[in-house]
């Protein structure tokens, strides 16, 4: 799983930089991402991207944001979902495992949330649950590669 953590860390850092940087600079996220990716981007806003892998079960709740970057050979999706409490990450672990993912909990669930990673074939997933001023948010980062 350490290879999985490495494979997810770089895309997560890239996604954070792409999505947070323009907000700090006052630029349009969609324009910047379009320029960086050559148009291979789907930023639907408060919905799950149309091509989000159906193999990855998402928790029930309000979708706060969704984005997809890349093409058929290599793709990154990021979806944030508002959930009711800090135990949602435990349910995510159960549903991903039931869906055939090999999962590893990175942190124990605490009052502030938790984190896990998993993989299944050419899909890798990292899920982080964090507490904010309105409750809890699950952030899913999913990567897909062509296996090369």
MODELLER restraints for C-alpha pairs under 7 A, 6 or more apart:
rsr = mdl.restraints
at = mdl.atoms
rsr.add(forms.Gaussian(group=physical.xy_distance, feature=features.Distance(at['CA:12:A'], at['CA:141:A']), mean=6.82, stdev=0.5))
rsr.add(forms.Gaussian(group=physical.xy_distance, feature=features.Distance(at['CA:18:A'], at['CA:33:A']), mean=6.55, stdev=0.5))
rsr.add(forms.Gaussian(group=physical.xy_distance, feature=features.Distance(at['CA:19:A'], at['CA:29:A']), mean=6.20, stdev=0.5))
rsr.add(forms.Gaussian(group=physical.xy_distance, feature=features.Distance(at['CA:22:A'], at['CA:28:A']), mean=6.21, stdev=0.5))
rsr.add(forms.Gaussian(group=physical.xy_distance, feature=features.Distance(at['CA:22:A'], at['CA:29:A']), mean=5.58, stdev=0.5))
rsr.add(forms.Gaussian(group=physical.xy_distance, feature=features.Distance(at['CA:23:A'], at['CA:29:A']), mean=7.00, stdev=0.5))
rsr.add(forms.Gaussian(group=physical.xy_distance, feature=features.Distance(at['CA:30:A'], at['CA:43:A']), mean=6.91, stdev=0.5))
rsr.add(forms.Gaussian(group=physical.xy_distance, feature=features.Distance(at['CA:33:A'], at['CA:41:A']), mean=6.93, stdev=0.5))
rsr.add(forms.Gaussian(group=physical.xy_distance, feature=features.Distance(at['CA:34:A'], at['CA:40:A']), mean=6.82, stdev=0.5))
rsr.add(forms.Gaussian(group=physical.xy_distance, feature=features.Distance(at['CA:34:A'], at['CA:41:A']), mean=6.33, stdev=0.5))
rsr.add(forms.Gaussian(group=physical.xy_distance, feature=features.Distance(at['CA:37:A'], at['CA:70:A']), mean=6.97, stdev=0.5))
rsr.add(forms.Gaussian(group=physical.xy_distance, feature=features.Distance(at['CA:40:A'], at['CA:69:A']), mean=5.93, stdev=0.5))
rsr.add(forms.Gaussian(group=physical.xy_distance, feature=features.Distance(at['CA:40:A'], at['CA:70:A']), mean=5.13, stdev=0.5))
rsr.add(forms.Gaussian(group=physical.xy_distance, feature=features.Distance(at['CA:40:A'], at['CA:71:A']), mean=6.10, stdev=0.5))
rsr.add(forms.Gaussian(group=physical.xy_distance, feature=features.Distance(at['CA:41:A'], at['CA:68:A']), mean=5.60, stdev=0.5))
rsr.add(forms.Gaussian(group=physical.xy_distance, feature=features.Distance(at['CA:41:A'], at['CA:69:A']), mean=4.43, stdev=0.5))
rsr.add(forms.Gaussian(group=physical.xy_distance, feature=features.Distance(at['CA:41:A'], at['CA:70:A']), mean=6.19, stdev=0.5))
rsr.add(forms.Gaussian(group=physical.xy_distance, feature=features.Distance(at['CA:42:A'], at['CA:49:A']), mean=6.58, stdev=0.5))
rsr.add(forms.Gaussian(group=physical.xy_distance, feature=features.Distance(at['CA:42:A'], at['CA:67:A']), mean=5.52, stdev=0.5))
rsr.add(forms.Gaussian(group=physical.xy_distance, feature=features.Distance(at['CA:42:A'], at['CA:68:A']), mean=4.86, stdev=0.5))
rsr.add(forms.Gaussian(group=physical.xy_distance, feature=features.Distance(at['CA:42:A'], at['CA:69:A']), mean=6.37, stdev=0.5))
rsr.add(forms.Gaussian(group=physical.xy_distance, feature=features.Distance(at['CA:43:A'], at['CA:66:A']), mean=6.28, stdev=0.5))
rsr.add(forms.Gaussian(group=physical.xy_distance, feature=features.Distance(at['CA:43:A'], at['CA:67:A']), mean=4.34, stdev=0.5))
rsr.add(forms.Gaussian(group=physical.xy_distance, feature=features.Distance(at['CA:43:A'], at['CA:68:A']), mean=6.31, stdev=0.5))
rsr.add(forms.Gaussian(group=physical.xy_distance, feature=features.Distance(at['CA:44:A'], at['CA:66:A']), mean=6.08, stdev=0.5))
rsr.add(forms.Gaussian(group=physical.xy_distance, feature=features.Distance(at['CA:44:A'], at['CA:67:A']), mean=6.28, stdev=0.5))
rsr.add(forms.Gaussian(group=physical.xy_distance, feature=features.Distance(at['CA:45:A'], at['CA:65:A']), mean=5.13, stdev=0.5))
rsr.add(forms.Gaussian(group=physical.xy_distance, feature=features.Distance(at['CA:45:A'], at['CA:66:A']), mean=5.51, stdev=0.5))
rsr.add(forms.Gaussian(group=physical.xy_distance, feature=features.Distance(at['CA:46:A'], at['CA:63:A']), mean=5.56, stdev=0.5))
rsr.add(forms.Gaussian(group=physical.xy_distance, feature=features.Distance(at['CA:46:A'], at['CA:64:A']), mean=5.02, stdev=0.5))
rsr.add(forms.Gaussian(group=physical.xy_distance, feature=features.Distance(at['CA:46:A'], at['CA:65:A']), mean=4.39, stdev=0.5))
rsr.add(forms.Gaussian(group=physical.xy_distance, feature=features.Distance(at['CA:46:A'], at['CA:66:A']), mean=6.01, stdev=0.5))
rsr.add(forms.Gaussian(group=physical.xy_distance, feature=features.Distance(at['CA:47:A'], at['CA:63:A']), mean=5.74, stdev=0.5))
rsr.add(forms.Gaussian(group=physical.xy_distance, feature=features.Distance(at['CA:47:A'], at['CA:65:A']), mean=6.12, stdev=0.5))
rsr.add(forms.Gaussian(group=physical.xy_distance, feature=features.Distance(at['CA:47:A'], at['CA:66:A']), mean=5.51, stdev=0.5))
rsr.add(forms.Gaussian(group=physical.xy_distance, feature=features.Distance(at['CA:48:A'], at['CA:66:A']), mean=5.05, stdev=0.5))
rsr.add(forms.Gaussian(group=physical.xy_distance, feature=features.Distance(at['CA:48:A'], at['CA:79:A']), mean=6.48, stdev=0.5))
rsr.add(forms.Gaussian(group=physical.xy_distance, feature=features.Distance(at['CA:49:A'], at['CA:66:A']), mean=5.96, stdev=0.5))
rsr.add(forms.Gaussian(group=physical.xy_distance, feature=features.Distance(at['CA:49:A'], at['CA:67:A']), mean=5.96, stdev=0.5))
rsr.add(forms.Gaussian(group=physical.xy_distance, feature=features.Distance(at['CA:49:A'], at['CA:68:A']), mean=6.37, stdev=0.5))
rsr.add(forms.Gaussian(group=physical.xy_distance, feature=features.Distance(at['CA:52:A'], at['CA:77:A']), mean=6.75, stdev=0.5))
rsr.add(forms.Gaussian(group=physical.xy_distance, feature=features.Distance(at['CA:55:A'], at['CA:99:A']), mean=6.96, stdev=0.5))
rsr.add(forms.Gaussian(group=physical.xy_distance, feature=features.Distance(at['CA:56:A'], at['CA:96:A']), mean=6.89, stdev=0.5))
rsr.add(forms.Gaussian(group=physical.xy_distance, feature=features.Distance(at['CA:57:A'], at['CA:95:A']), mean=6.72, stdev=0.5))
rsr.add(forms.Gaussian(group=physical.xy_distance, feature=features.Distance(at['CA:57:A'], at['CA:96:A']), mean=6.56, stdev=0.5))
rsr.add(forms.Gaussian(group=physical.xy_distance, feature=features.Distance(at['CA:59:A'], at['CA:92:A']), mean=6.76, stdev=0.5))
rsr.add(forms.Gaussian(group=physical.xy_distance, feature=features.Distance(at['CA:61:A'], at['CA:81:A']), mean=5.80, stdev=0.5))
rsr.add(forms.Gaussian(group=physical.xy_distance, feature=features.Distance(at['CA:61:A'], at['CA:82:A']), mean=5.39, stdev=0.5))
rsr.add(forms.Gaussian(group=physical.xy_distance, feature=features.Distance(at['CA:61:A'], at['CA:83:A']), mean=5.52, stdev=0.5))
rsr.add(forms.Gaussian(group=physical.xy_distance, feature=features.Distance(at['CA:62:A'], at['CA:81:A']), mean=5.51, stdev=0.5))
rsr.add(forms.Gaussian(group=physical.xy_distance, feature=features.Distance(at['CA:62:A'], at['CA:82:A']), mean=5.17, stdev=0.5))
rsr.add(forms.Gaussian(group=physical.xy_distance, feature=features.Distance(at['CA:63:A'], at['CA:80:A']), mean=5.92, stdev=0.5))
rsr.add(forms.Gaussian(group=physical.xy_distance, feature=features.Distance(at['CA:63:A'], at['CA:81:A']), mean=4.47, stdev=0.5))
rsr.add(forms.Gaussian(group=physical.xy_distance, feature=features.Distance(at['CA:63:A'], at['CA:82:A']), mean=6.43, stdev=0.5))
rsr.add(forms.Gaussian(group=physical.xy_distance, feature=features.Distance(at['CA:64:A'], at['CA:80:A']), mean=5.38, stdev=0.5))
rsr.add(forms.Gaussian(group=physical.xy_distance, feature=features.Distance(at['CA:64:A'], at['CA:81:A']), mean=5.57, stdev=0.5))
rsr.add(forms.Gaussian(group=physical.xy_distance, feature=features.Distance(at['CA:64:A'], at['CA:82:A']), mean=6.67, stdev=0.5))
rsr.add(forms.Gaussian(group=physical.xy_distance, feature=features.Distance(at['CA:65:A'], at['CA:79:A']), mean=5.62, stdev=0.5))
rsr.add(forms.Gaussian(group=physical.xy_distance, feature=features.Distance(at['CA:65:A'], at['CA:80:A']), mean=5.29, stdev=0.5))
rsr.add(forms.Gaussian(group=physical.xy_distance, feature=features.Distance(at['CA:66:A'], at['CA:78:A']), mean=5.61, stdev=0.5))
rsr.add(forms.Gaussian(group=physical.xy_distance, feature=features.Distance(at['CA:66:A'], at['CA:79:A']), mean=4.33, stdev=0.5))
rsr.add(forms.Gaussian(group=physical.xy_distance, feature=features.Distance(at['CA:66:A'], at['CA:80:A']), mean=6.55, stdev=0.5))
rsr.add(forms.Gaussian(group=physical.xy_distance, feature=features.Distance(at['CA:67:A'], at['CA:77:A']), mean=5.60, stdev=0.5))
rsr.add(forms.Gaussian(group=physical.xy_distance, feature=features.Distance(at['CA:67:A'], at['CA:78:A']), mean=5.29, stdev=0.5))
rsr.add(forms.Gaussian(group=physical.xy_distance, feature=features.Distance(at['CA:67:A'], at['CA:79:A']), mean=6.55, stdev=0.5))
rsr.add(forms.Gaussian(group=physical.xy_distance, feature=features.Distance(at['CA:68:A'], at['CA:76:A']), mean=5.58, stdev=0.5))
rsr.add(forms.Gaussian(group=physical.xy_distance, feature=features.Distance(at['CA:68:A'], at['CA:77:A']), mean=4.21, stdev=0.5))
rsr.add(forms.Gaussian(group=physical.xy_distance, feature=features.Distance(at['CA:68:A'], at['CA:78:A']), mean=6.41, stdev=0.5))
rsr.add(forms.Gaussian(group=physical.xy_distance, feature=features.Distance(at['CA:69:A'], at['CA:75:A']), mean=5.70, stdev=0.5))
rsr.add(forms.Gaussian(group=physical.xy_distance, feature=features.Distance(at['CA:69:A'], at['CA:76:A']), mean=5.19, stdev=0.5))
rsr.add(forms.Gaussian(group=physical.xy_distance, feature=features.Distance(at['CA:69:A'], at['CA:77:A']), mean=6.39, stdev=0.5))
rsr.add(forms.Gaussian(group=physical.xy_distance, feature=features.Distance(at['CA:70:A'], at['CA:76:A']), mean=6.33, stdev=0.5))
rsr.add(forms.Gaussian(group=physical.xy_distance, feature=features.Distance(at['CA:73:A'], at['CA:145:A']), mean=5.72, stdev=0.5))
rsr.add(forms.Gaussian(group=physical.xy_distance, feature=features.Distance(at['CA:73:A'], at['CA:146:A']), mean=5.06, stdev=0.5))
rsr.add(forms.Gaussian(group=physical.xy_distance, feature=features.Distance(at['CA:74:A'], at['CA:144:A']), mean=5.51, stdev=0.5))
rsr.add(forms.Gaussian(group=physical.xy_distance, feature=features.Distance(at['CA:74:A'], at['CA:145:A']), mean=4.54, stdev=0.5))
rsr.add(forms.Gaussian(group=physical.xy_distance, feature=features.Distance(at['CA:74:A'], at['CA:146:A']), mean=6.41, stdev=0.5))
rsr.add(forms.Gaussian(group=physical.xy_distance, feature=features.Distance(at['CA:75:A'], at['CA:143:A']), mean=5.66, stdev=0.5))
rsr.add(forms.Gaussian(group=physical.xy_distance, feature=features.Distance(at['CA:75:A'], at['CA:144:A']), mean=5.11, stdev=0.5))
rsr.add(forms.Gaussian(group=physical.xy_distance, feature=features.Distance(at['CA:75:A'], at['CA:145:A']), mean=6.66, stdev=0.5))
rsr.add(forms.Gaussian(group=physical.xy_distance, feature=features.Distance(at['CA:76:A'], at['CA:142:A']), mean=5.66, stdev=0.5))
rsr.add(forms.Gaussian(group=physical.xy_distance, feature=features.Distance(at['CA:76:A'], at['CA:143:A']), mean=4.48, stdev=0.5))
rsr.add(forms.Gaussian(group=physical.xy_distance, feature=features.Distance(at['CA:76:A'], at['CA:144:A']), mean=6.49, stdev=0.5))
rsr.add(forms.Gaussian(group=physical.xy_distance, feature=features.Distance(at['CA:77:A'], at['CA:141:A']), mean=5.71, stdev=0.5))
rsr.add(forms.Gaussian(group=physical.xy_distance, feature=features.Distance(at['CA:77:A'], at['CA:142:A']), mean=5.12, stdev=0.5))
rsr.add(forms.Gaussian(group=physical.xy_distance, feature=features.Distance(at['CA:77:A'], at['CA:143:A']), mean=6.45, stdev=0.5))
rsr.add(forms.Gaussian(group=physical.xy_distance, feature=features.Distance(at['CA:78:A'], at['CA:140:A']), mean=5.56, stdev=0.5))
rsr.add(forms.Gaussian(group=physical.xy_distance, feature=features.Distance(at['CA:78:A'], at['CA:141:A']), mean=4.54, stdev=0.5))
rsr.add(forms.Gaussian(group=physical.xy_distance, feature=features.Distance(at['CA:78:A'], at['CA:142:A']), mean=6.43, stdev=0.5))
rsr.add(forms.Gaussian(group=physical.xy_distance, feature=features.Distance(at['CA:79:A'], at['CA:139:A']), mean=5.83, stdev=0.5))
rsr.add(forms.Gaussian(group=physical.xy_distance, feature=features.Distance(at['CA:79:A'], at['CA:140:A']), mean=5.19, stdev=0.5))
rsr.add(forms.Gaussian(group=physical.xy_distance, feature=features.Distance(at['CA:79:A'], at['CA:141:A']), mean=6.70, stdev=0.5))
rsr.add(forms.Gaussian(group=physical.xy_distance, feature=features.Distance(at['CA:80:A'], at['CA:137:A']), mean=6.52, stdev=0.5))
rsr.add(forms.Gaussian(group=physical.xy_distance, feature=features.Distance(at['CA:80:A'], at['CA:138:A']), mean=5.56, stdev=0.5))
rsr.add(forms.Gaussian(group=physical.xy_distance, feature=features.Distance(at['CA:80:A'], at['CA:139:A']), mean=4.35, stdev=0.5))
rsr.add(forms.Gaussian(group=physical.xy_distance, feature=features.Distance(at['CA:80:A'], at['CA:140:A']), mean=6.20, stdev=0.5))
rsr.add(forms.Gaussian(group=physical.xy_distance, feature=features.Distance(at['CA:81:A'], at['CA:137:A']), mean=5.57, stdev=0.5))
rsr.add(forms.Gaussian(group=physical.xy_distance, feature=features.Distance(at['CA:81:A'], at['CA:138:A']), mean=5.19, stdev=0.5))
rsr.add(forms.Gaussian(group=physical.xy_distance, feature=features.Distance(at['CA:81:A'], at['CA:139:A']), mean=6.51, stdev=0.5))
rsr.add(forms.Gaussian(group=physical.xy_distance, feature=features.Distance(at['CA:82:A'], at['CA:136:A']), mean=6.00, stdev=0.5))
rsr.add(forms.Gaussian(group=physical.xy_distance, feature=features.Distance(at['CA:82:A'], at['CA:137:A']), mean=4.52, stdev=0.5))
rsr.add(forms.Gaussian(group=physical.xy_distance, feature=features.Distance(at['CA:82:A'], at['CA:138:A']), mean=6.41, stdev=0.5))
rsr.add(forms.Gaussian(group=physical.xy_distance, feature=features.Distance(at['CA:83:A'], at['CA:136:A']), mean=5.46, stdev=0.5))
rsr.add(forms.Gaussian(group=physical.xy_distance, feature=features.Distance(at['CA:83:A'], at['CA:137:A']), mean=5.70, stdev=0.5))
rsr.add(forms.Gaussian(group=physical.xy_distance, feature=features.Distance(at['CA:83:A'], at['CA:138:A']), mean=6.88, stdev=0.5))
rsr.add(forms.Gaussian(group=physical.xy_distance, feature=features.Distance(at['CA:84:A'], at['CA:135:A']), mean=6.66, stdev=0.5))
rsr.add(forms.Gaussian(group=physical.xy_distance, feature=features.Distance(at['CA:84:A'], at['CA:136:A']), mean=6.32, stdev=0.5))
rsr.add(forms.Gaussian(group=physical.xy_distance, feature=features.Distance(at['CA:85:A'], at['CA:135:A']), mean=6.81, stdev=0.5))
rsr.add(forms.Gaussian(group=physical.xy_distance, feature=features.Distance(at['CA:85:A'], at['CA:136:A']), mean=5.90, stdev=0.5))
rsr.add(forms.Gaussian(group=physical.xy_distance, feature=features.Distance(at['CA:86:A'], at['CA:111:A']), mean=6.15, stdev=0.5))
rsr.add(forms.Gaussian(group=physical.xy_distance, feature=features.Distance(at['CA:86:A'], at['CA:112:A']), mean=6.54, stdev=0.5))
rsr.add(forms.Gaussian(group=physical.xy_distance, feature=features.Distance(at['CA:86:A'], at['CA:113:A']), mean=4.98, stdev=0.5))
rsr.add(forms.Gaussian(group=physical.xy_distance, feature=features.Distance(at['CA:86:A'], at['CA:136:A']), mean=6.47, stdev=0.5))
rsr.add(forms.Gaussian(group=physical.xy_distance, feature=features.Distance(at['CA:87:A'], at['CA:109:A']), mean=6.99, stdev=0.5))
rsr.add(forms.Gaussian(group=physical.xy_distance, feature=features.Distance(at['CA:89:A'], at['CA:114:A']), mean=6.32, stdev=0.5))
rsr.add(forms.Gaussian(group=physical.xy_distance, feature=features.Distance(at['CA:89:A'], at['CA:129:A']), mean=6.17, stdev=0.5))
rsr.add(forms.Gaussian(group=physical.xy_distance, feature=features.Distance(at['CA:97:A'], at['CA:103:A']), mean=6.46, stdev=0.5))
rsr.add(forms.Gaussian(group=physical.xy_distance, feature=features.Distance(at['CA:100:A'], at['CA:120:A']), mean=6.65, stdev=0.5))
rsr.add(forms.Gaussian(group=physical.xy_distance, feature=features.Distance(at['CA:101:A'], at['CA:118:A']), mean=5.78, stdev=0.5))
rsr.add(forms.Gaussian(group=physical.xy_distance, feature=features.Distance(at['CA:101:A'], at['CA:119:A']), mean=5.29, stdev=0.5))
rsr.add(forms.Gaussian(group=physical.xy_distance, feature=features.Distance(at['CA:101:A'], at['CA:120:A']), mean=4.88, stdev=0.5))
rsr.add(forms.Gaussian(group=physical.xy_distance, feature=features.Distance(at['CA:102:A'], at['CA:118:A']), mean=5.19, stdev=0.5))
rsr.add(forms.Gaussian(group=physical.xy_distance, feature=features.Distance(at['CA:102:A'], at['CA:119:A']), mean=5.36, stdev=0.5))
rsr.add(forms.Gaussian(group=physical.xy_distance, feature=features.Distance(at['CA:102:A'], at['CA:120:A']), mean=6.41, stdev=0.5))
rsr.add(forms.Gaussian(group=physical.xy_distance, feature=features.Distance(at['CA:103:A'], at['CA:116:A']), mean=6.92, stdev=0.5))
rsr.add(forms.Gaussian(group=physical.xy_distance, feature=features.Distance(at['CA:103:A'], at['CA:117:A']), mean=5.63, stdev=0.5))
rsr.add(forms.Gaussian(group=physical.xy_distance, feature=features.Distance(at['CA:103:A'], at['CA:118:A']), mean=3.97, stdev=0.5))
rsr.add(forms.Gaussian(group=physical.xy_distance, feature=features.Distance(at['CA:103:A'], at['CA:119:A']), mean=6.64, stdev=0.5))
rsr.add(forms.Gaussian(group=physical.xy_distance, feature=features.Distance(at['CA:104:A'], at['CA:116:A']), mean=5.64, stdev=0.5))
rsr.add(forms.Gaussian(group=physical.xy_distance, feature=features.Distance(at['CA:104:A'], at['CA:117:A']), mean=5.47, stdev=0.5))
rsr.add(forms.Gaussian(group=physical.xy_distance, feature=features.Distance(at['CA:104:A'], at['CA:118:A']), mean=6.16, stdev=0.5))
rsr.add(forms.Gaussian(group=physical.xy_distance, feature=features.Distance(at['CA:105:A'], at['CA:115:A']), mean=6.16, stdev=0.5))
rsr.add(forms.Gaussian(group=physical.xy_distance, feature=features.Distance(at['CA:105:A'], at['CA:116:A']), mean=4.22, stdev=0.5))
rsr.add(forms.Gaussian(group=physical.xy_distance, feature=features.Distance(at['CA:105:A'], at['CA:117:A']), mean=6.52, stdev=0.5))
rsr.add(forms.Gaussian(group=physical.xy_distance, feature=features.Distance(at['CA:106:A'], at['CA:115:A']), mean=5.33, stdev=0.5))
rsr.add(forms.Gaussian(group=physical.xy_distance, feature=features.Distance(at['CA:106:A'], at['CA:116:A']), mean=4.91, stdev=0.5))
rsr.add(forms.Gaussian(group=physical.xy_distance, feature=features.Distance(at['CA:107:A'], at['CA:114:A']), mean=5.41, stdev=0.5))
rsr.add(forms.Gaussian(group=physical.xy_distance, feature=features.Distance(at['CA:107:A'], at['CA:115:A']), mean=5.40, stdev=0.5))
rsr.add(forms.Gaussian(group=physical.xy_distance, feature=features.Distance(at['CA:108:A'], at['CA:114:A']), mean=5.92, stdev=0.5))
rsr.add(forms.Gaussian(group=physical.xy_distance, feature=features.Distance(at['CA:112:A'], at['CA:130:A']), mean=5.82, stdev=0.5))
rsr.add(forms.Gaussian(group=physical.xy_distance, feature=features.Distance(at['CA:112:A'], at['CA:131:A']), mean=5.12, stdev=0.5))
rsr.add(forms.Gaussian(group=physical.xy_distance, feature=features.Distance(at['CA:113:A'], at['CA:129:A']), mean=4.75, stdev=0.5))
rsr.add(forms.Gaussian(group=physical.xy_distance, feature=features.Distance(at['CA:113:A'], at['CA:130:A']), mean=4.92, stdev=0.5))
rsr.add(forms.Gaussian(group=physical.xy_distance, feature=features.Distance(at['CA:113:A'], at['CA:131:A']), mean=6.30, stdev=0.5))
rsr.add(forms.Gaussian(group=physical.xy_distance, feature=features.Distance(at['CA:114:A'], at['CA:128:A']), mean=5.92, stdev=0.5))
rsr.add(forms.Gaussian(group=physical.xy_distance, feature=features.Distance(at['CA:114:A'], at['CA:129:A']), mean=5.19, stdev=0.5))
rsr.add(forms.Gaussian(group=physical.xy_distance, feature=features.Distance(at['CA:114:A'], at['CA:130:A']), mean=6.97, stdev=0.5))
rsr.add(forms.Gaussian(group=physical.xy_distance, feature=features.Distance(at['CA:115:A'], at['CA:127:A']), mean=5.62, stdev=0.5))
rsr.add(forms.Gaussian(group=physical.xy_distance, feature=features.Distance(at['CA:115:A'], at['CA:128:A']), mean=4.31, stdev=0.5))
rsr.add(forms.Gaussian(group=physical.xy_distance, feature=features.Distance(at['CA:115:A'], at['CA:129:A']), mean=6.14, stdev=0.5))
rsr.add(forms.Gaussian(group=physical.xy_distance, feature=features.Distance(at['CA:116:A'], at['CA:126:A']), mean=5.82, stdev=0.5))
rsr.add(forms.Gaussian(group=physical.xy_distance, feature=features.Distance(at['CA:116:A'], at['CA:127:A']), mean=5.41, stdev=0.5))
rsr.add(forms.Gaussian(group=physical.xy_distance, feature=features.Distance(at['CA:116:A'], at['CA:128:A']), mean=6.61, stdev=0.5))
rsr.add(forms.Gaussian(group=physical.xy_distance, feature=features.Distance(at['CA:117:A'], at['CA:125:A']), mean=5.54, stdev=0.5))
rsr.add(forms.Gaussian(group=physical.xy_distance, feature=features.Distance(at['CA:117:A'], at['CA:126:A']), mean=4.33, stdev=0.5))
rsr.add(forms.Gaussian(group=physical.xy_distance, feature=features.Distance(at['CA:117:A'], at['CA:127:A']), mean=6.33, stdev=0.5))
rsr.add(forms.Gaussian(group=physical.xy_distance, feature=features.Distance(at['CA:118:A'], at['CA:124:A']), mean=5.81, stdev=0.5))
rsr.add(forms.Gaussian(group=physical.xy_distance, feature=features.Distance(at['CA:118:A'], at['CA:125:A']), mean=5.18, stdev=0.5))
rsr.add(forms.Gaussian(group=physical.xy_distance, feature=features.Distance(at['CA:118:A'], at['CA:126:A']), mean=6.53, stdev=0.5))
rsr.add(forms.Gaussian(group=physical.xy_distance, feature=features.Distance(at['CA:119:A'], at['CA:125:A']), mean=6.14, stdev=0.5))
rsr.add(forms.Gaussian(group=physical.xy_distance, feature=features.Distance(at['CA:122:A'], at['CA:144:A']), mean=5.55, stdev=0.5))
rsr.add(forms.Gaussian(group=physical.xy_distance, feature=features.Distance(at['CA:122:A'], at['CA:145:A']), mean=5.53, stdev=0.5))
rsr.add(forms.Gaussian(group=physical.xy_distance, feature=features.Distance(at['CA:122:A'], at['CA:146:A']), mean=6.62, stdev=0.5))
rsr.add(forms.Gaussian(group=physical.xy_distance, feature=features.Distance(at['CA:122:A'], at['CA:147:A']), mean=6.08, stdev=0.5))
rsr.add(forms.Gaussian(group=physical.xy_distance, feature=features.Distance(at['CA:123:A'], at['CA:142:A']), mean=6.87, stdev=0.5))
rsr.add(forms.Gaussian(group=physical.xy_distance, feature=features.Distance(at['CA:123:A'], at['CA:143:A']), mean=5.72, stdev=0.5))
rsr.add(forms.Gaussian(group=physical.xy_distance, feature=features.Distance(at['CA:123:A'], at['CA:144:A']), mean=4.73, stdev=0.5))
rsr.add(forms.Gaussian(group=physical.xy_distance, feature=features.Distance(at['CA:123:A'], at['CA:145:A']), mean=6.99, stdev=0.5))
rsr.add(forms.Gaussian(group=physical.xy_distance, feature=features.Distance(at['CA:124:A'], at['CA:142:A']), mean=5.58, stdev=0.5))
rsr.add(forms.Gaussian(group=physical.xy_distance, feature=features.Distance(at['CA:124:A'], at['CA:143:A']), mean=5.17, stdev=0.5))
rsr.add(forms.Gaussian(group=physical.xy_distance, feature=features.Distance(at['CA:124:A'], at['CA:144:A']), mean=6.55, stdev=0.5))
rsr.add(forms.Gaussian(group=physical.xy_distance, feature=features.Distance(at['CA:125:A'], at['CA:140:A']), mean=6.86, stdev=0.5))
rsr.add(forms.Gaussian(group=physical.xy_distance, feature=features.Distance(at['CA:125:A'], at['CA:141:A']), mean=5.69, stdev=0.5))
rsr.add(forms.Gaussian(group=physical.xy_distance, feature=features.Distance(at['CA:125:A'], at['CA:142:A']), mean=4.41, stdev=0.5))
rsr.add(forms.Gaussian(group=physical.xy_distance, feature=features.Distance(at['CA:125:A'], at['CA:143:A']), mean=6.47, stdev=0.5))
rsr.add(forms.Gaussian(group=physical.xy_distance, feature=features.Distance(at['CA:126:A'], at['CA:140:A']), mean=5.85, stdev=0.5))
rsr.add(forms.Gaussian(group=physical.xy_distance, feature=features.Distance(at['CA:126:A'], at['CA:141:A']), mean=5.24, stdev=0.5))
rsr.add(forms.Gaussian(group=physical.xy_distance, feature=features.Distance(at['CA:126:A'], at['CA:142:A']), mean=6.50, stdev=0.5))
rsr.add(forms.Gaussian(group=physical.xy_distance, feature=features.Distance(at['CA:127:A'], at['CA:138:A']), mean=6.61, stdev=0.5))
rsr.add(forms.Gaussian(group=physical.xy_distance, feature=features.Distance(at['CA:127:A'], at['CA:139:A']), mean=5.52, stdev=0.5))
rsr.add(forms.Gaussian(group=physical.xy_distance, feature=features.Distance(at['CA:127:A'], at['CA:140:A']), mean=4.58, stdev=0.5))
rsr.add(forms.Gaussian(group=physical.xy_distance, feature=features.Distance(at['CA:127:A'], at['CA:141:A']), mean=6.43, stdev=0.5))
rsr.add(forms.Gaussian(group=physical.xy_distance, feature=features.Distance(at['CA:128:A'], at['CA:138:A']), mean=5.68, stdev=0.5))
rsr.add(forms.Gaussian(group=physical.xy_distance, feature=features.Distance(at['CA:128:A'], at['CA:139:A']), mean=5.26, stdev=0.5))
rsr.add(forms.Gaussian(group=physical.xy_distance, feature=features.Distance(at['CA:128:A'], at['CA:140:A']), mean=6.78, stdev=0.5))
rsr.add(forms.Gaussian(group=physical.xy_distance, feature=features.Distance(at['CA:129:A'], at['CA:136:A']), mean=6.70, stdev=0.5))
rsr.add(forms.Gaussian(group=physical.xy_distance, feature=features.Distance(at['CA:129:A'], at['CA:137:A']), mean=5.54, stdev=0.5))
rsr.add(forms.Gaussian(group=physical.xy_distance, feature=features.Distance(at['CA:129:A'], at['CA:138:A']), mean=4.41, stdev=0.5))
rsr.add(forms.Gaussian(group=physical.xy_distance, feature=features.Distance(at['CA:129:A'], at['CA:139:A']), mean=6.34, stdev=0.5))
rsr.add(forms.Gaussian(group=physical.xy_distance, feature=features.Distance(at['CA:130:A'], at['CA:136:A']), mean=5.58, stdev=0.5))
rsr.add(forms.Gaussian(group=physical.xy_distance, feature=features.Distance(at['CA:130:A'], at['CA:137:A']), mean=5.46, stdev=0.5))
rsr.add(forms.Gaussian(group=physical.xy_distance, feature=features.Distance(at['CA:130:A'], at['CA:138:A']), mean=6.65, stdev=0.5))
rsr.add(forms.Gaussian(group=physical.xy_distance, feature=features.Distance(at['CA:131:A'], at['CA:137:A']), mean=6.47, stdev=0.5))
